[in-house]
Amino acid sequence: MVVGMNTVEFTMTFHTPFRVSSGKARDGVNETVDPIDALPATSLKGVMRASAATLLGSDNAHVSSVFGSGTAPSPWRWSAARPEDGSWETPRPVARIAIDSDTQTARRDMLAFAEQTGALRATFTVSQLGYLDEHERRRHELVLAVCGQATRSIGAQRRRGLGWVGIRCTSHTVDADAVAEFVELMRT
């Protein structure tokens, strides 16, 4: 086995715009999106890890084995998402306000502008970086495929209508047998 040659591939369909903030503001915009790397690898890994923790349990050994822990790095490397047509939509600012829960009116000095972007579809991969024996690699690929497909949202304000997605694993079949095998991982 050649380390680094095994990959799990995904296609993502966007149902709404999304925002993964760059951490930088600019004149008139509080939260900006990187127009080149709008959906970085770290965000994809984070939402897939959250799906794994929800499905398997946050203390399940398979979560830390696949995604890494404080004592051991992940044997996998995520790519950034790349839009199918080559570029993300031009980031556009939208206004957000904070509502006072007592008066149900806009709170004073709580207007913010944040960018969002989108695409029809994008792809990303998760590539093996560290050594895994064949049995462990297959188990990791199963966790990645199922948890990728279980991820339904990305970025900021996921519960407020942004970042809703559908993800499909295109390199591994997630059928009834795979789901049954994954359910067994919940018990171990």
Backbone as ProteinMPNN parsed JSONL, in Angstrom:
{"seq_chain_A": "MVVGMNTVEFTMTFHTPFRVSSGKARDGVNETVDPIDALPATSLKGVMRASAATLLGSDNAHVSSVFGSGTAPSPWRWSAARPEDGSWETPRPVARIAIDSDTQTARRDMLAFAEQTGALRATFTVSQLGYLDEHERRRHELVLAVCGQATRSIGAQRRRGLGWVGIRCTSHTVDADAVAEFVELMRT", "coords_chain_A": {"N_chain_A": [[0.84, -1.182, 0.0], [0.539, 2.196, -0.846], [1.109, 5.014, 0.948], [-1.041, 7.801, 1.172], [-2.269, 7.54, -1.275], [-4.861, 6.694, -1.133], [-8.106, 7.917, -1.351], [-11.078, 9.616, -0.368], [-13.827, 10.736, -1.983], [-15.97, 13.549, -2.554], [-19.041, 15.135, -3.553], [-20.643, 18.178, -3.327], [-23.749, 19.725, -3.035], [-25.215, 22.862, -3.124], [-27.804, 24.298, -1.31], [-28.5, 26.702, -0.29], [-27.054, 30.043, 0.034], [-23.792, 30.488, 1.641], [-21.598, 31.185, 4.463], [-18.325, 31.244, 5.389], [-16.406, 32.813, 7.41], [-13.581, 34.919, 6.815], [-12.173, 36.009, 8.842], [-11.32, 38.539, 8.687], [-12.075, 41.971, 8.446], [-13.349, 44.565, 6.294], [-13.623, 47.854, 4.858], [-16.838, 48.847, 5.579], [-17.819, 46.246, 5.754], [-18.302, 43.757, 8.085], [-17.837, 40.994, 8.384], [-16.061, 39.045, 6.242], [-15.764, 37.026, 3.253], [-13.443, 34.76, 1.906], [-12.727, 35.096, -1.4], [-11.368, 33.272, -2.983], [-10.758, 30.955, -1.495], [-13.266, 30.023, -0.3], [-14.498, 27.953, 1.09], [-12.78, 26.417, 3.187], [-10.494, 23.664, 3.928], [-10.306, 23.158, 6.703], [-12.809, 23.9, 7.694], [-14.49, 22.049, 6.447], [-13.517, 19.641, 7.542], [-14.154, 20.131, 10.217], [-17.04, 20.26, 10.258], [-17.635, 17.699, 9.384], [-16.489, 16.183, 11.423], [-18.123, 16.998, 13.533], [-20.538, 15.845, 12.684], [-19.8, 13.15, 12.881], [-19.358, 12.948, 15.654], [-21.947, 13.397, 16.547], [-23.355, 11.224, 15.44], [-21.881, 8.914, 16.261], [-21.177, 9.439, 18.861], [-19.519, 11.654, 21.007], [-17.427, 10.724, 22.555], [-16.649, 8.4, 21.35], [-14.239, 6.116, 20.23], [-13.671, 5.879, 17.516], [-14.14, 8.366, 16.398], [-12.027, 10.067, 17.3], [-9.944, 8.557, 16.277], [-10.238, 8.734, 13.489], [-10.492, 11.53, 12.994], [-8.547, 12.704, 14.51], [-6.928, 13.684, 17.606], [-6.104, 15.273, 20.76], [-3.812, 13.931, 21.372], [-3.02, 12.477, 19.173], [-2.538, 12.954, 15.716], [-4.81, 13.32, 12.898], [-4.936, 10.73, 10.449], [-5.635, 11.59, 7.969], [-6.097, 13.984, 5.311], [-7.841, 16.855, 4.48], [-9.108, 18.413, 1.557], [-9.656, 21.75, 0.34], [-12.92, 22.885, -0.598], [-13.843, 22.937, -4.002], [-15.415, 24.817, -6.446], [-17.591, 23.467, -8.907], [-17.828, 24.778, -11.373], [-15.554, 26.303, -11.39], [-15.302, 28.801, -10.015], [-16.271, 30.639, -7.093], [-19.425, 32.219, -6.339], [-19.612, 35.782, -6.606], [-18.803, 37.329, -3.611], [-21.356, 38.715, -1.591], [-22.576, 41.379, 0.394], [-24.752, 41.186, 3.211], [-27.17, 42.542, 5.409], [-27.299, 42.335, 8.949], [-29.125, 42.36, 11.965], [-29.452, 42.839, 15.495], [-31.984, 41.779, 17.654], [-33.854, 43.18, 20.256], [-34.976, 41.359, 22.923], [-36.926, 42.102, 24.742], [-38.299, 44.395, 23.756], [-38.71, 43.714, 21.146], [-37.601, 45.058, 19.019], [-35.08, 46.509, 16.86], [-31.871, 46.373, 18.279], [-29.914, 48.999, 19.638], [-27.049, 50.171, 17.897], [-26.387, 47.693, 16.714], [-26.114, 46.789, 14.091], [-24.817, 44.912, 11.486], [-22.752, 44.053, 8.717], [-22.354, 41.325, 6.66], [-20.632, 39.119, 4.493], [-21.719, 36.727, 2.044], [-21.576, 33.769, 0.051], [-21.721, 31.413, -2.695], [-22.425, 28.506, -4.723], [-23.334, 26.231, -7.351], [-22.535, 23.526, -7.245], [-19.827, 21.754, -5.639], [-16.645, 20.147, -5.198], [-14.725, 18.008, -3.035], [-11.959, 16.367, -1.434], [-10.796, 13.752, 0.74], [-7.8, 12.699, 1.75], [-5.608, 9.967, 2.351], [-3.042, 10.288, 4.69], [-1.413, 9.307, 6.697], [-0.088, 6.118, 7.899], [-2.214, 3.286, 7.748], [-3.482, 0.095, 8.556], [-5.05, -2.315, 6.355], [-7.641, -3.109, 7.283], [-8.241, -1.124, 9.219], [-8.106, 1.163, 7.599], [-10.281, 0.723, 5.844], [-12.381, 0.898, 7.688], [-12.081, 3.554, 8.549], [-12.568, 4.874, 6.096], [-15.246, 4.207, 5.782], [-16.406, 5.586, 7.963], [-15.779, 8.23, 7.185], [-17.183, 8.413, 4.701], [-19.91, 7.98, 5.451], [-20.302, 9.963, 7.436], [-19.707, 12.256, 6.005], [-21.846, 12.267, 4.163], [-23.89, 12.588, 5.984], [-23.684, 15.163, 6.807], [-25.274, 18.213, 6.785], [-25.13, 20.959, 6.758], [-23.046, 23.886, 6.515], [-20.576, 26.301, 7.571], [-21.335, 29.642, 8.894], [-24.247, 30.635, 10.788], [-25.924, 28.402, 10.402], [-28.286, 27.431, 11.419], [-30.009, 29.339, 10.785], [-30.702, 29.474, 8.177], [-28.561, 29.726, 6.368], [-26.001, 28.066, 4.48], [-26.983, 25.448, 3.898], [-26.65, 22.216, 2.71], [-26.211, 19.381, 0.504], [-24.437, 16.427, 0.635], [-22.63, 14.045, -1.164], [-20.957, 11.002, -1.226], [-18.731, 10.106, -3.645], [-16.903, 8.189, -4.212], [-17.118, 5.908, -2.691], [-19.49, 3.435, -1.894], [-22.429, 3.962, -0.137], [-24.451, 1.985, 1.068], [-27.128, -0.19, 2.234], [-25.717, -2.25, 3.53], [-23.314, -0.97, 4.198], [-24.286, 0.978, 5.946], [-25.267, -0.67, 7.989], [-22.861, -1.761, 8.873], [-21.671, 0.58, 9.791], [-23.391, 1.222, 11.903], [-22.687, -0.758, 13.693], [-20.238, 0.256, 14.513], [-21.023, 2.169, 16.301], [-21.371, 0.847, 18.606], [-18.901, 0.089, 19.431]], "CA_chain_A": [[0.0, 0.0, 0.0], [1.255, 3.454, -0.907], [0.449, 5.995, 1.796], [-1.43, 9.027, 0.487], [-2.946, 7.264, -2.532], [-6.274, 6.413, -0.88], [-8.901, 9.127, -1.164], [-12.531, 9.554, -0.3], [-14.226, 11.893, -2.782], [-17.314, 14.033, -2.27], [-19.667, 16.219, -4.298], [-21.527, 18.954, -2.457], [-24.747, 20.546, -3.703], [-25.598, 23.96, -2.237], [-29.23, 24.632, -1.33], [-28.568, 28.11, 0.102], [-25.722, 30.644, 0.148], [-23.114, 30.169, 2.891], [-20.519, 32.079, 4.87], [-17.222, 30.856, 6.265], [-15.724, 34.101, 7.52], [-12.123, 34.91, 6.668], [-11.568, 36.561, 10.049], [-10.867, 39.892, 8.373], [-13.096, 42.926, 8.034], [-12.886, 45.625, 5.388], [-14.521, 49.006, 4.95], [-18.262, 48.622, 5.379], [-18.221, 44.843, 5.912], [-17.752, 43.225, 9.327], [-17.413, 39.602, 8.183], [-15.817, 38.843, 4.819], [-15.53, 35.682, 2.733], [-12.298, 34.689, 0.992], [-13.309, 34.746, -2.7], [-10.615, 32.176, -3.586], [-10.881, 29.781, -0.625], [-14.486, 30.305, 0.454], [-14.851, 26.813, 1.933], [-11.482, 25.781, 3.427], [-10.41, 22.296, 4.425], [-10.558, 23.105, 8.145], [-14.261, 23.956, 7.915], [-15.063, 20.757, 6.05], [-13.144, 18.66, 8.565], [-14.911, 20.44, 11.43], [-18.451, 19.862, 10.181], [-17.691, 16.23, 9.308], [-16.209, 15.689, 12.772], [-19.345, 17.226, 14.307], [-21.487, 14.803, 12.279], [-19.319, 11.892, 13.459], [-19.608, 12.991, 17.093], [-23.392, 13.267, 16.741], [-23.784, 9.872, 15.086], [-21.178, 7.874, 17.006], [-20.952, 9.873, 20.235], [-18.272, 12.423, 21.027], [-16.351, 9.975, 23.205], [-16.394, 7.171, 20.603], [-12.836, 6.041, 19.811], [-13.562, 6.017, 16.057], [-14.11, 9.8, 16.066], [-10.659, 10.567, 17.469], [-9.065, 7.796, 15.405], [-10.361, 9.257, 12.124], [-10.356, 12.983, 12.905], [-7.433, 13.164, 15.318], [-7.201, 14.073, 18.991], [-5.016, 16.035, 21.354], [-2.616, 13.098, 21.496], [-2.658, 11.851, 17.892], [-3.113, 13.665, 14.566], [-5.602, 12.542, 11.955], [-4.165, 10.177, 9.33], [-6.297, 12.053, 6.746], [-5.977, 15.404, 4.985], [-8.972, 17.373, 3.721], [-8.859, 19.491, 0.593], [-10.69, 22.775, 0.325], [-13.94, 22.641, -1.62], [-13.624, 23.651, -5.259], [-16.666, 24.863, -7.217], [-17.601, 22.684, -10.14], [-17.623, 25.649, -12.539], [-14.261, 26.973, -11.289], [-15.214, 29.959, -9.118], [-17.394, 30.903, -6.203], [-20.186, 33.429, -6.654], [-19.034, 36.991, -6.029], [-19.358, 37.548, -2.271], [-22.234, 39.876, -1.494], [-22.888, 41.669, 1.787], [-26.132, 41.228, 3.682], [-27.257, 43.196, 6.718], [-27.841, 41.586, 10.082], [-29.379, 43.188, 13.132], [-29.787, 42.117, 16.721], [-33.316, 42.157, 18.136], [-34.033, 43.236, 21.704], [-36.026, 40.385, 23.247], [-38.008, 42.741, 25.518], [-39.095, 45.325, 22.947], [-38.863, 43.15, 19.801], [-37.117, 46.037, 18.05], [-33.637, 46.426, 16.632], [-31.058, 46.915, 19.367], [-29.082, 50.132, 19.261], [-25.663, 49.881, 17.5], [-26.222, 46.25, 16.456], [-26.202, 46.516, 12.659], [-23.57, 44.364, 10.96], [-22.802, 43.578, 7.346], [-21.562, 40.107, 6.501], [-20.696, 38.584, 3.134], [-22.038, 35.324, 1.81], [-21.276, 33.345, -1.314], [-22.348, 30.143, -3.012], [-22.14, 27.828, -5.987], [-24.294, 25.14, -7.546], [-21.893, 22.315, -6.727], [-18.382, 21.789, -5.42], [-16.076, 18.844, -4.847], [-13.577, 17.99, -2.142], [-11.448, 15.024, -1.174], [-10.099, 13.461, 1.984], [-6.732, 11.803, 1.302], [-4.838, 9.323, 3.411], [-1.751, 10.912, 4.901], [-0.636, 8.444, 7.589], [-0.24, 4.674, 7.693], [-3.324, 2.524, 8.327], [-3.58, -1.23, 7.953], [-6.211, -2.381, 5.45], [-8.896, -3.163, 8.056], [-8.464, 0.196, 9.818], [-8.371, 2.086, 6.495], [-11.664, 0.51, 5.393], [-13.261, 1.428, 8.741], [-11.983, 5.01, 8.452], [-13.273, 5.303, 4.88], [-16.679, 4.085, 6.068], [-16.774, 6.723, 8.819], [-15.721, 9.442, 6.366], [-18.269, 8.412, 3.708], [-21.212, 8.134, 6.113], [-20.373, 11.26, 8.11], [-19.792, 13.271, 4.957], [-23.216, 12.291, 3.65], [-24.784, 13.012, 7.065], [-23.499, 16.597, 7.021], [-26.344, 18.931, 6.09], [-24.928, 22.404, 6.746], [-21.66, 24.342, 6.656], [-20.391, 27.723, 7.782], [-22.022, 30.399, 9.94], [-25.71, 30.777, 10.794], [-26.501, 27.2, 9.795], [-29.653, 27.237, 11.907], [-30.775, 30.518, 10.37], [-30.953, 29.434, 6.744], [-27.369, 29.741, 5.529], [-25.114, 26.91, 4.443], [-27.628, 24.143, 3.787], [-26.017, 21.484, 1.62], [-26.317, 17.935, 0.384], [-23.116, 15.896, 0.304], [-22.659, 12.649, -1.618], [-19.652, 10.373, -1.41], [-18.716, 9.591, -5.018], [-15.874, 7.154, -4.38], [-17.467, 4.745, -1.883], [-20.921, 3.198, -1.853], [-23.053, 3.955, 1.184], [-25.687, 1.239, 0.899], [-27.654, -0.766, 3.477], [-24.639, -2.994, 4.196], [-22.392, 0.012, 4.781], [-24.958, 1.582, 7.094], [-25.275, -1.682, 9.054], [-21.488, -1.826, 9.395], [-21.466, 1.817, 10.54], [-24.153, 1.095, 13.154], [-21.86, -1.57, 14.582], [-19.198, 1.124, 15.084], [-21.613, 2.912, 17.412], [-21.314, -0.02, 19.789], [-17.527, -0.224, 19.786]], "C_chain_A": [[0.88, 1.238, 0.0], [0.48, 4.477, -0.08], [0.161, 7.245, 0.981], [-2.187, 8.787, -0.807], [-4.44, 6.986, -2.346], [-7.016, 7.712, -0.623], [-10.376, 8.775, -1.075], [-13.001, 10.853, -0.951], [-15.688, 12.238, -2.549], [-17.739, 15.09, -3.279], [-20.679, 16.87, -3.373], [-22.46, 19.785, -3.318], [-25.211, 21.602, -2.713], [-27.078, 24.274, -2.418], [-29.462, 26.097, -0.974], [-27.169, 28.703, 0.014], [-25.09, 30.244, 1.485], [-22.066, 31.227, 3.206], [-19.572, 31.348, 5.799], [-16.356, 32.105, 6.308], [-14.216, 33.943, 7.454], [-11.423, 35.388, 7.93], [-11.055, 37.978, 9.848], [-12.066, 40.746, 7.971], [-12.497, 43.839, 6.976], [-13.911, 46.74, 5.462], [-15.958, 48.622, 4.631], [-18.734, 47.196, 5.559], [-17.514, 44.263, 7.145], [-17.175, 41.819, 9.166], [-17.281, 39.361, 6.688], [-15.578, 37.365, 4.513], [-14.308, 35.752, 1.82], [-12.83, 34.262, -0.376], [-12.599, 33.587, -3.401], [-10.825, 30.874, -2.81], [-12.087, 29.954, 0.295], [-14.887, 29.184, 1.401], [-13.585, 25.99, 2.189], [-11.592, 24.389, 4.032], [-10.757, 22.202, 5.906], [-12.045, 23.147, 8.462], [-14.923, 22.634, 7.557], [-14.75, 19.679, 7.091], [-13.976, 18.883, 9.83], [-16.358, 19.998, 11.377], [-18.592, 18.348, 10.058], [-17.408, 15.607, 10.67], [-17.448, 15.86, 13.656], [-20.409, 16.185, 13.958], [-21.093, 13.46, 12.886], [-19.603, 11.846, 14.951], [-21.094, 12.848, 17.4], [-23.846, 11.83, 16.506], [-23.178, 8.793, 15.987], [-21.064, 8.174, 18.497], [-19.594, 10.533, 20.317], [-17.121, 11.686, 21.684], [-16.05, 8.644, 22.512], [-14.969, 7.202, 20.05], [-12.67, 6.223, 18.301], [-13.502, 7.482, 15.639], [-12.679, 10.33, 16.181], [-9.674, 9.824, 16.579], [-9.065, 8.366, 13.984], [-9.994, 10.734, 12.053], [-9.188, 13.548, 13.711], [-7.892, 13.568, 16.709], [-6.038, 14.906, 19.494], [-3.722, 15.252, 21.456], [-2.167, 12.46, 20.185], [-3.306, 12.618, 16.735], [-3.974, 12.727, 13.706], [-4.696, 11.977, 10.864], [-4.731, 10.609, 7.965], [-6.085, 13.551, 6.569], [-7.148, 15.798, 4.09], [-8.484, 18.387, 2.713], [-9.916, 20.564, 0.831], [-11.73, 22.375, -0.722], [-13.641, 23.507, -2.828], [-14.927, 23.631, -6.058], [-16.527, 24.134, -8.542], [-17.318, 23.543, -11.373], [-16.363, 26.507, -12.426], [-14.18, 28.171, -10.366], [-16.477, 30.085, -8.278], [-18.157, 32.116, -6.699], [-19.495, 34.617, -6.005], [-19.646, 37.218, -4.649], [-20.204, 38.811, -2.24], [-22.601, 40.105, -0.028], [-24.395, 41.644, 2.048], [-26.115, 41.839, 5.077], [-27.835, 42.227, 7.746], [-28.062, 42.571, 11.213], [-29.646, 42.284, 14.322], [-31.115, 42.666, 17.23], [-33.331, 42.122, 19.655], [-35.204, 42.332, 22.06], [-37.17, 40.998, 24.044], [-38.911, 43.592, 24.639], [-39.4, 44.801, 21.549], [-38.526, 44.163, 18.715], [-35.618, 45.856, 17.881], [-32.896, 47.067, 17.798], [-30.158, 48.014, 18.826], [-27.655, 49.656, 18.952], [-25.412, 48.407, 17.219], [-26.471, 45.897, 14.99], [-24.844, 46.031, 12.188], [-23.797, 43.933, 9.518], [-21.851, 42.397, 7.221], [-21.732, 39.592, 5.078], [-21.159, 37.132, 3.152], [-21.769, 35.021, 0.351], [-21.992, 32.029, -1.574], [-21.844, 29.589, -4.334], [-23.259, 26.813, -6.181], [-23.765, 23.868, -6.901], [-20.409, 22.548, -6.532], [-17.928, 20.372, -5.08], [-14.969, 19.046, -3.823], [-13.178, 16.547, -1.903], [-10.845, 14.965, 0.226], [-9.089, 12.379, 1.62], [-5.969, 11.236, 2.488], [-3.453, 9.925, 3.473], [-0.842, 10.019, 5.741], [-0.939, 6.975, 7.334], [-1.466, 4.132, 8.424], [-3.276, 1.13, 7.717], [-4.9, -1.303, 7.185], [-7.541, -2.367, 6.19], [-9.23, -1.78, 8.628], [-8.774, 1.23, 8.74], [-9.81, 1.953, 6.011], [-12.662, 1.085, 6.402], [-13.25, 2.961, 8.702], [-12.743, 5.532, 7.233], [-14.781, 5.226, 5.066], [-17.151, 5.261, 6.912], [-16.787, 8.012, 8.003], [-16.894, 9.515, 5.389], [-19.621, 8.68, 4.362], [-21.337, 9.516, 6.74], [-20.38, 12.413, 7.121], [-21.221, 13.397, 4.454], [-24.217, 12.73, 4.712], [-24.691, 14.508, 7.335], [-24.499, 17.354, 6.156], [-26.152, 20.436, 6.038], [-23.464, 22.727, 7.02], [-21.659, 25.833, 6.976], [-21.214, 28.311, 8.915], [-23.531, 30.412, 9.72], [-26.415, 29.607, 10.124], [-27.945, 26.98, 10.238], [-30.555, 28.412, 11.526], [-30.911, 30.6, 8.856], [-29.749, 29.498, 5.838], [-26.696, 28.372, 5.545], [-25.768, 25.547, 4.372], [-27.099, 23.45, 2.531], [-26.477, 20.028, 1.608], [-24.953, 17.433, -0.043], [-23.267, 14.424, -0.066], [-21.238, 12.159, -1.795], [-19.662, 9.716, -2.79], [-17.711, 8.468, -5.222], [-16.191, 5.86, -3.628], [-18.993, 4.632, -1.807], [-21.409, 3.171, -0.409], [-24.437, 3.331, 0.999], [-26.12, 0.673, 2.249], [-26.577, -1.543, 4.238], [-23.654, -2.051, 4.873], [-23.0, 0.663, 6.013], [-25.0, 0.601, 8.262], [-23.895, -1.805, 9.696], [-21.182, -0.581, 10.241], [-22.189, 1.757, 11.886], [-23.385, 0.254, 14.177], [-20.757, -0.743, 15.227], [-19.73, 1.94, 16.257], [-21.47, 2.137, 18.711], [-19.904, -0.297, 20.239], [-16.717, 1.006, 20.114]], "O_chain_A": [[1.849, 1.321, 0.754], [-0.677, 4.771, -0.38], [0.998, 7.697, 0.2], [-2.705, 9.738, -1.393], [-5.2, 7.04, -3.313], [-6.61, 8.513, 0.219], [-10.843, 7.78, -1.63], [-12.619, 11.941, -0.522], [-16.532, 11.36, -2.372], [-16.913, 15.842, -3.795], [-21.471, 16.191, -2.719], [-22.012, 20.476, -4.232], [-25.564, 21.275, -1.58], [-27.547, 24.488, -3.536], [-30.498, 26.666, -1.315], [-26.191, 27.96, -0.072], [-25.777, 29.721, 2.363], [-21.694, 32.042, 2.361], [-19.969, 30.887, 6.869], [-15.653, 32.414, 5.345], [-13.648, 32.976, 7.963], [-10.216, 35.197, 8.081], [-10.428, 38.549, 10.739], [-12.954, 40.293, 7.248], [-11.281, 43.876, 6.789], [-14.966, 46.572, 6.074], [-16.252, 48.132, 3.541], [-19.939, 46.945, 5.524], [-16.287, 44.277, 7.233], [-16.139, 41.498, 9.75], [-18.261, 39.457, 5.949], [-15.237, 36.573, 5.392], [-14.16, 36.7, 1.049], [-13.343, 33.15, -0.498], [-13.161, 32.982, -4.313], [-11.043, 29.819, -3.405], [-11.943, 30.024, 1.516], [-15.546, 29.434, 2.41], [-13.337, 24.996, 1.508], [-12.628, 23.996, 4.568], [-11.434, 21.261, 6.321], [-12.494, 22.495, 9.404], [-15.805, 22.156, 8.271], [-15.625, 18.901, 7.469], [-14.445, 17.924, 10.442], [-16.864, 19.422, 12.34], [-19.555, 17.772, 10.565], [-18.026, 14.606, 11.031], [-17.782, 14.97, 14.438], [-21.107, 15.696, 14.846], [-21.953, 12.714, 13.355], [-20.042, 10.817, 15.466], [-21.463, 12.242, 18.406], [-24.63, 11.286, 17.284], [-23.873, 7.874, 16.421], [-20.875, 7.263, 19.303], [-18.62, 10.029, 19.757], [-15.959, 11.982, 21.407], [-15.274, 7.843, 23.033], [-14.547, 8.202, 19.469], [-11.619, 6.683, 17.855], [-12.879, 7.809, 14.629], [-12.179, 10.971, 15.258], [-8.668, 10.399, 16.164], [-8.013, 8.467, 13.352], [-9.265, 11.149, 11.151], [-8.876, 14.734, 13.607], [-9.081, 13.767, 16.958], [-5.104, 15.208, 18.751], [-2.65, 15.838, 21.609], [-1.048, 11.955, 20.096], [-4.504, 12.899, 16.778], [-3.864, 11.503, 13.791], [-3.785, 12.664, 10.402], [-4.35, 10.06, 6.931], [-5.917, 14.29, 7.539], [-7.412, 15.156, 3.073], [-7.549, 19.14, 2.985], [-10.946, 20.305, 1.452], [-11.429, 21.603, -1.632], [-13.237, 24.662, -2.697], [-15.482, 22.564, -6.319], [-15.488, 24.183, -9.199], [-16.651, 23.096, -12.305], [-16.125, 27.358, -13.284], [-13.078, 28.539, -9.957], [-17.574, 29.7, -8.683], [-17.598, 32.955, -7.406], [-18.858, 34.469, -4.962], [-20.868, 37.292, -4.519], [-19.823, 39.844, -2.791], [-22.899, 39.16, 0.702], [-25.195, 42.036, 1.199], [-25.156, 41.667, 5.829], [-28.723, 41.426, 7.456], [-27.281, 43.505, 11.398], [-30.015, 41.119, 14.172], [-31.335, 43.877, 17.234], [-32.877, 41.155, 20.268], [-36.309, 42.521, 21.551], [-38.28, 40.467, 24.026], [-40.136, 43.53, 24.752], [-40.239, 45.359, 20.842], [-39.095, 44.13, 17.624], [-34.971, 45.148, 18.652], [-33.245, 48.158, 18.248], [-29.7, 47.951, 17.685], [-27.116, 48.821, 19.678], [-24.309, 47.92, 17.469], [-26.983, 44.819, 14.69], [-23.828, 46.67, 12.459], [-24.89, 43.506, 9.147], [-20.692, 42.469, 7.628], [-22.83, 39.622, 4.523], [-21.007, 36.419, 4.145], [-21.739, 35.924, -0.485], [-22.789, 31.584, -0.749], [-20.948, 30.149, -4.966], [-24.044, 26.569, -5.265], [-24.455, 23.218, -6.116], [-19.808, 23.416, -7.166], [-18.736, 19.515, -4.721], [-14.356, 20.111, -3.75], [-13.957, 15.624, -2.139], [-10.446, 15.976, 0.804], [-9.468, 11.274, 1.229], [-5.719, 11.918, 3.482], [-2.77, 10.06, 2.458], [0.368, 9.981, 5.517], [-1.904, 6.629, 6.652], [-1.718, 4.481, 9.577], [-3.058, 0.982, 6.514], [-5.765, -0.444, 7.352], [-8.474, -1.683, 5.769], [-10.369, -1.323, 8.53], [-9.626, 2.093, 8.949], [-10.486, 2.958, 5.79], [-13.665, 1.686, 6.017], [-14.302, 3.591, 8.811], [-13.476, 6.516, 7.328], [-15.515, 6.079, 4.566], [-18.179, 5.868, 6.613], [-17.721, 8.805, 8.122], [-17.53, 10.561, 5.261], [-20.391, 9.512, 3.882], [-22.368, 10.171, 6.593], [-21.001, 13.444, 7.379], [-21.746, 14.504, 4.333], [-25.3, 13.202, 4.366], [-25.545, 15.062, 8.028], [-24.559, 17.157, 4.942], [-26.908, 21.132, 5.36], [-22.745, 21.96, 7.66], [-22.624, 26.54, 6.687], [-21.722, 27.594, 9.776], [-24.015, 30.223, 8.604], [-27.376, 29.79, 9.376], [-28.738, 26.4, 9.496], [-31.724, 28.458, 11.908], [-31.202, 31.664, 8.31], [-29.898, 29.337, 4.626], [-26.815, 27.621, 6.513], [-25.143, 24.56, 4.761], [-27.102, 24.021, 1.44], [-27.05, 19.526, 2.574], [-24.37, 17.96, -0.991], [-23.941, 13.661, 0.624], [-20.416, 12.816, -2.433], [-20.507, 8.865, -3.069], [-17.67, 7.859, -6.291], [-15.589, 4.823, -3.907], [-19.69, 5.637, -1.67], [-20.871, 2.449, 0.429], [-25.438, 4.021, 0.804], [-25.547, 1.015, 3.283], [-26.535, -1.493, 5.467], [-23.212, -2.306, 5.993], [-22.311, 0.878, 7.01], [-24.788, 0.998, 9.407], [-23.778, -1.938, 10.914], [-20.52, -0.673, 11.275], [-21.646, 2.198, 12.899], [-23.431, 0.525, 15.377], [-20.375, -1.006, 16.367], [-18.956, 2.357, 17.119], [-21.453, 2.724, 19.793], [-19.703, -0.86, 21.315], [-15.533, 0.899, 20.433]]}, "name": "protein", "num_of_chains": 1, "seq": "MVVGMNTVEFTMTFHTPFRVSSGKARDGVNETVDPIDALPATSLKGVMRASAATLLGSDNAHVSSVFGSGTAPSPWRWSAARPEDGSWETPRPVARIAIDSDTQTARRDMLAFAEQTGALRATFTVSQLGYLDEHERRRHELVLAVCGQATRSIGAQRRRGLGWVGIRCTSHTVDADAVAEFVELMRT"}
